[in-house]
Amino acid sequence: MPDKGYGWIYNFLSSKELTIILITGLCPVLIVTTFFEAAAPFVWHIIRTLLAMIVVNLFLCTLQRIKTLSKPVLILHVGIIVTFMGGGISSFGYIATVNIYEGSTVDRVYRWDVKKDVSLGMDITVKKLHEEYYPAPLKVGVLRGGEKLGLFTLKTGESFNLENNRIQADSLDIKSQSLRLSIFNGDKYIGYADTSGVMELPADFPFEFKLVAYKNPAIKRTWLDLVLSKNGEVVAEGRTEVNSPLEWRGLKYFHTATNRDPYRNPFVGIQITRDPGTPVVYAGFCIVGIGGTIYLFRKIRA
């Protein structure tokens, strides 16, 4: 039992009234961080304090009533405490972003919690940008001996017939504005041609191809080959995309955007997140789920 002189403090900290006050106070503070980003760094100190007080309040409330609580309700209380603790730990994490050109390396990122560029302590290299497009409408001109033979309208992935040959439009390179074509004689693959002038075909193949017009294709999917290095030594590498980040030592590297500068050079947006409270929050959810399942099972059996 708490000392009588300080009993009122214990009773207040473990009271339901304090629970209501803390949760009611937390809601407007979270709203402020959503709509007023400039206030976020300062407000997060308040959020951490409120979450810590909620954990203390729930812990003391549970401790005070531990003998009267049923096991399922006790498990629920423990799960909620663990979940809030995870939320408090997560508040010490951060989100950082950076734009990187394909083939380039950076070692500084913008931390949104402190509103400035900081060193990440390692190098991030975008080794390769991969892009997958939806089929793009285009027009291909065919020449024989320098003379115009025909104009074909199709989409990437489709093909057209040219005498005994089938010409398939494989892929459109936006940067070089060229189209790669696969050439088949019947069902036999005989080579490829690129509208930029590069080809690998039999010497007697009589046709040339020109990309006359095309519509910019819509991006279907993008992903990156990312390399992380420290002091010149590679510490991690792998693929990252929007919903499948590269993870290394508590950091997650997301590919969030793809753009091109006025010279058509591609650059990408990388988001780095650190959320140390995630495992604790998930553990809390599991405990709450177990407590809720037991409580529901008992109610059904009663």
Secondary structure per residue as TSV (DSSP state, phi and psi in degrees):
chain	resnum	aa	ss	phi	psi
A	1	M	-	360.0	140.0
A	2	P	-	-68.2	151.8
A	3	D	-	-58.3	141.0
A	4	K	G	-60.9	-35.1
A	5	G	G	-64.5	-29.5
A	6	Y	G	-113.0	12.6
A	7	G	H	-60.8	-33.1
A	8	W	H	-66.0	-32.0
A	9	I	H	-66.6	-45.2
A	10	Y	H	-61.7	-45.7
A	11	N	H	-63.5	-37.6
A	12	F	H	-69.2	-44.4
A	13	L	H	-66.0	-25.0
A	14	S	T	-101.3	6.9
A	15	S	-	-82.2	153.7
A	16	K	H	-68.4	-30.3
A	17	E	H	-61.1	-40.7
A	18	L	H	-66.3	-37.0
A	19	T	H	-57.4	-46.5
A	20	I	H	-64.2	-42.7
A	21	I	H	-61.7	-45.1
A	22	L	H	-66.4	-46.6
A	23	I	H	-66.9	-39.0
A	24	T	H	-63.7	-37.5
A	25	G	H	-73.0	-29.2
A	26	L	H	-69.2	-36.2
A	27	C	H	-59.5	-53.2
A	28	P	H	-65.3	-30.1
A	29	V	H	-65.6	-41.2
A	30	L	H	-65.5	-35.1
A	31	I	H	-63.7	-39.7
A	32	V	H	-60.1	-43.8
A	33	T	H	-66.0	-26.1
A	34	T	H	-76.1	-43.0
A	35	F	H	-101.0	-14.8
A	36	F	-	-129.8	83.2
A	37	E	G	-62.3	-32.1
A	38	A	G	-62.2	-27.4
A	39	A	G	-87.5	-6.1
A	40	A	H	-56.6	-47.8
A	41	P	H	-56.1	-42.8
A	42	F	H	-70.8	-43.3
A	43	V	H	-65.6	-30.3
A	44	W	H	-62.3	-28.1
A	45	H	H	-65.7	-38.2
A	46	I	H	-67.3	-42.0
A	47	I	H	-61.7	-44.4
A	48	R	H	-59.9	-41.3
A	49	T	H	-64.1	-45.1
A	50	L	H	-64.4	-42.0
A	51	L	H	-63.6	-39.9
A	52	A	H	-63.7	-41.3
A	53	M	H	-67.4	-36.4
A	54	I	H	-63.7	-41.8
A	55	V	H	-62.4	-46.0
A	56	V	H	-61.1	-45.2
A	57	N	H	-60.0	-47.4
A	58	L	H	-67.3	-37.2
A	59	F	H	-63.8	-48.3
A	60	L	H	-67.3	-37.1
A	61	C	H	-61.7	-43.5
A	62	T	H	-66.2	-44.1
A	63	L	H	-61.7	-39.7
A	64	Q	H	-66.8	-31.8
A	65	R	T	-111.7	17.6
A	66	I	T	-61.3	-32.6
A	67	K	T	-76.6	-21.4
A	68	T	T	-100.6	-14.2
A	69	L	S	-80.3	138.3
A	70	S	-	-71.0	161.2
A	71	K	H	-59.7	-44.3
A	72	P	H	-60.7	-41.3
A	73	V	H	-67.7	-37.7
A	74	L	H	-62.5	-41.7
A	75	I	H	-64.2	-40.2
A	76	L	H	-60.6	-43.4
A	77	H	H	-60.3	-45.4
A	78	V	H	-62.0	-42.8
A	79	G	H	-62.0	-41.3
A	80	I	H	-66.1	-40.7
A	81	I	H	-61.3	-46.4
A	82	V	H	-62.8	-40.7
A	83	T	H	-62.8	-45.0
A	84	F	H	-66.2	-36.3
A	85	M	H	-61.5	-41.5
A	86	G	H	-61.7	-41.0
A	87	G	H	-61.2	-40.2
A	88	G	H	-64.5	-42.1
A	89	I	H	-64.7	-38.6
A	90	S	H	-62.2	-28.4
A	91	S	T	-66.3	-13.2
A	92	F	T	-91.4	1.1
A	93	G	-	-82.9	-169.6
A	94	Y	E	-159.8	166.4
A	95	I	E	-123.7	132.3
A	96	A	E	-131.3	151.5
A	97	T	E	-135.5	157.1
A	98	V	E	-160.4	146.6
A	99	N	E	-102.9	134.2
A	100	I	E	-135.1	135.4
A	101	Y	E	-74.6	148.1
A	102	E	T	-57.9	130.0
A	103	G	T	85.7	0.1
A	104	S	-	-103.3	167.2
A	105	T	E	-129.8	139.5
A	106	V	E	-132.4	157.9
A	107	D	E	-130.0	5.1
A	108	R	E	-126.1	145.8
A	109	V	E	-135.0	164.3
A	110	Y	E	-96.8	116.0
A	111	R	E	-88.0	120.0
A	112	W	T	-75.7	-21.1
A	113	D	T	-77.0	-32.8
A	114	V	T	-104.8	-3.8
A	115	K	T	59.4	45.7
A	116	K	E	-162.2	163.6
A	117	D	E	-76.6	135.7
A	118	V	E	-135.9	160.9
A	119	S	E	-79.3	135.1
A	120	L	E	-86.3	-12.0
A	121	G	E	84.4	8.4
A	122	M	E	-160.0	169.5
A	123	D	E	-99.6	139.6
A	124	I	E	-113.8	124.5
A	125	T	E	-121.6	127.9
A	126	V	E	-88.2	99.6
A	127	K	E	-71.3	-42.4
A	128	K	E	-156.5	135.6
A	129	L	E	-100.6	125.3
A	130	H	E	-107.6	135.1
A	131	E	E	-130.6	133.1
A	132	E	E	-119.1	127.3
A	133	Y	E	-110.7	156.8
A	134	Y	-	-73.0	155.5
A	135	P	-	-53.7	132.9
A	136	A	-	-108.3	131.3
A	137	P	E	-65.6	139.1
A	138	L	E	-155.5	166.3
A	139	K	E	-125.2	129.3
A	140	V	E	-116.0	125.5
A	141	G	E	-93.8	140.7
A	142	V	E	-115.8	132.6
A	143	L	E	-123.5	147.4
A	144	R	E	-132.8	119.8
A	145	G	T	62.4	30.8
A	146	G	T	81.9	-4.9
A	147	E	E	-99.3	142.1
A	148	K	E	-66.6	129.1
A	149	L	E	-108.6	-34.6
A	150	G	E	-177.1	167.4
A	151	L	E	-130.2	126.4
A	152	F	E	-119.6	133.3
A	153	T	E	-107.1	126.8
A	154	L	E	-160.6	-172.3
A	155	K	E	-122.2	156.8
A	156	T	T	-57.3	137.2
A	157	G	T	97.3	-17.9
A	158	E	-	-96.7	174.9
A	159	S	E	-143.3	165.2
A	160	F	E	-138.0	157.9
A	161	N	E	-95.3	140.2
A	162	L	E	-138.4	98.5
A	163	E	T	55.2	-119.8
A	164	N	T	-92.5	10.1
A	165	N	E	-111.8	152.9
A	166	R	E	-115.7	126.1
A	167	I	E	-109.2	118.5
A	168	Q	E	-109.2	128.5
A	169	A	E	-83.4	107.3
A	170	D	E	-83.1	-63.0
A	171	S	E	-148.2	148.1
A	172	L	E	-109.7	121.8
A	173	D	E	-94.5	108.5
A	174	I	T	-67.5	-39.3
A	175	K	T	-62.3	-47.5
A	176	S	T	-90.7	-6.4
A	177	Q	T	54.0	49.5
A	178	S	E	-130.5	155.8
A	179	L	E	-120.1	131.0
A	180	R	E	-95.7	133.5
A	181	L	E	-123.8	135.4
A	182	S	E	-98.2	136.6
A	183	I	E	-112.6	129.7
A	184	F	E	-123.3	138.7
A	185	N	E	-108.6	103.4
A	186	G	T	68.4	-123.4
A	187	D	T	-99.8	3.1
A	188	K	E	-95.0	126.6
A	189	Y	E	-75.5	126.1
A	190	I	E	-115.6	-6.2
A	191	G	E	148.7	-168.2
A	192	Y	E	-137.2	161.7
A	193	A	E	-139.6	144.8
A	194	D	E	-117.2	137.0
A	195	T	T	-67.3	-7.2
A	196	S	T	-78.0	-10.6
A	197	G	S	115.7	-11.9
A	198	V	-	-80.4	134.6
A	199	M	E	-153.6	158.3
A	200	E	E	-138.2	88.0
A	201	L	-	-140.5	163.4
A	202	P	-	-56.5	147.2
A	203	A	T	-59.4	-28.8
A	204	D	T	-92.8	10.0
A	205	F	-	-68.9	123.2
A	206	P	-	-89.8	-5.0
A	207	F	E	-106.5	150.5
A	208	E	E	-122.3	157.3
A	209	F	E	-129.7	142.8
A	210	K	E	-131.3	136.2
A	211	L	E	-83.2	106.8
A	212	V	E	-82.0	-43.5
A	213	A	E	-159.2	155.8
A	214	Y	E	-157.8	159.2
A	215	K	-	-106.0	133.0
A	216	N	-	-53.7	123.5
A	217	P	-	-75.8	153.2
A	218	A	-	-86.5	139.1
A	219	I	E	-68.9	129.4
A	220	K	E	-95.4	-40.1
A	221	R	E	-162.3	140.8
A	222	T	E	-131.9	149.8
A	223	W	E	-153.7	163.3
A	224	L	E	-124.8	149.0
A	225	D	E	-96.9	111.5
A	226	L	E	-111.2	141.2
A	227	V	E	-125.3	129.4
A	228	L	E	-110.2	130.7
A	229	S	E	-138.8	155.1
A	230	K	E	-140.1	125.7
A	231	N	T	54.8	37.9
A	232	G	T	80.2	0.3
A	233	E	E	-109.3	129.4
A	234	V	E	-69.5	124.4
A	235	V	E	-105.8	-22.0
A	236	A	E	-164.3	147.9
A	237	E	E	-155.3	153.8
A	238	G	E	167.9	-170.0
A	239	R	E	-96.0	142.7
A	240	T	E	-139.1	142.2
A	241	E	B	-148.7	-173.2
A	242	V	T	-53.7	-52.5
A	243	N	T	-107.4	16.0
A	244	S	B	-142.6	82.1
A	245	P	-	-77.2	159.5
A	246	L	E	-83.1	127.8
A	247	E	E	-112.8	138.4
A	248	W	E	-157.1	118.6
A	249	R	T	49.8	51.5
A	250	G	T	82.0	-3.8
A	251	L	E	-105.2	142.1
A	252	K	E	-117.4	130.3
A	253	Y	E	-109.8	109.5
A	254	F	E	-103.0	140.4
A	255	H	E	-90.0	114.6
A	256	T	E	-110.8	-18.5
A	257	A	E	-158.2	153.2
A	258	T	E	-133.9	128.2
A	259	N	E	-141.5	172.8
A	260	R	E	-132.4	143.1
A	261	D	-	-80.4	178.3
A	262	P	T	-58.4	-18.7
A	263	Y	T	-96.8	12.5
A	264	R	-	69.9	15.3
A	265	N	-	-80.5	128.1
A	266	P	E	-78.2	140.1
A	267	F	E	-136.9	156.9
A	268	V	E	-127.4	155.6
A	269	G	E	-99.2	130.4
A	270	I	E	-116.5	133.3
A	271	Q	E	-114.2	126.7
A	272	I	E	-109.9	126.0
A	273	T	E	-123.1	142.8
A	274	R	E	-127.1	117.1
A	275	D	-	-133.2	84.8
A	276	P	T	-68.0	-15.0
A	277	G	T	-89.5	-6.6
A	278	T	H	-56.2	-48.9
A	279	P	H	-60.5	-35.9
A	280	V	H	-68.5	-42.0
A	281	V	H	-61.7	-45.1
A	282	Y	H	-62.3	-39.0
A	283	A	H	-62.4	-41.2
A	284	G	H	-62.4	-41.7
A	285	F	H	-60.2	-41.6
A	286	C	H	-63.8	-42.6
A	287	I	H	-65.3	-43.0
A	288	V	H	-60.8	-41.5
A	289	G	H	-61.7	-41.3
A	290	I	H	-64.7	-46.4
A	291	G	H	-62.2	-42.6
A	292	G	H	-65.3	-38.2
A	293	T	H	-64.9	-45.1
A	294	I	H	-63.2	-43.4
A	295	Y	H	-61.3	-45.5
A	296	L	H	-64.9	-41.1
A	297	F	H	-61.3	-41.8
A	298	R	H	-66.2	-38.6
A	299	K	H	-64.7	-38.2
A	300	I	H	-66.9	-40.5
A	301	R	H	-74.2	-24.1
A	302	A	-	-66.6	360.0
